[in-house]
């Protein structure tokens, strides 16, 4: 028997998943996902480090992962494309983001500033809406390799992302719904259940829905927190690792995130502990930056699948 890598067929499969080439819109605005992701420093770097300096691994093609997430979103959401909305903190108005700017060379660039006052606004695109009991409900779809074990509570940035889109709705309409929904596809299921002495569960895809409800008092507080983070991401100084808030160490929270960070090396982040040959930099018996987060040791887990706690939907 002989098994060989079929490059031609692999490229055909990728074309089928990703689709024909489409003109991409250069993303220069401040997005909800910049302010609710697990590392504000990375978001800061993406806004301040020229893209040609970003780390691009030769075998790193996130488009397949993103397209799979979009397919899941289209299935559960009905396939309707949502229009990006933007909140201007100066005008205190939520508007539809205008069509991208077209340059002479045909390239596209999103509109990053309010068309009235020229303040940089916050751009957000909920995955889809549905009308339930006469109210428009916001849904966020996530497809992830993160273990099902901790549920959505183990990914607070998902909750904050949904909360931000709902805040936009409340700014536009004070009577908007106080609850939204998460549709989650756990690609690996509860792979964190491999406890010593317990019957292990094989990785299997699971789909679950969650209802997330917020209190009326949370909206002004969350608006202030988003604006605080916005100032950090758009500021001149590289933020500290706990940039999410005082006593909040989620930035970064997981050691899986640092090796694939596209801007950690260019920023000189102390969590980037690999040299130009991708060898770990060791000082004494410790690496330079240290690691944190979700190793799975509390589960008695020895060989865990590759973890990707951030959902692949946009």
Secondary structure, 3 states (H helix, E strand, C coil): CCCCCCHHHHHHHHHHHHCCCCCCEECCCEEHHHHHCCCHHHHHHHHHCCHHHCCCCCCCCHHHHHHHHHHHHHHHHCCCCCCCEEEECCCCEEEECCCCEECCCCCEECCCECCCCCCECEEECCCEEEEECCEEEEEEEEEECCCHHHHHHHCHHHHHHHHHHHHHHHHHCCCCCCEEEEEEEECCCCHHHCCCCCCCCCCCCEEEEEEEECCCCHHHHHHHHHHHHHHHHHCCCCCCCCCCCCCCCCCCCCHHHHHCCCCHHHHCCCCCCECCCCCECEECCEECCCCCCCCCHHHCCCCCCCCCCCCCCC
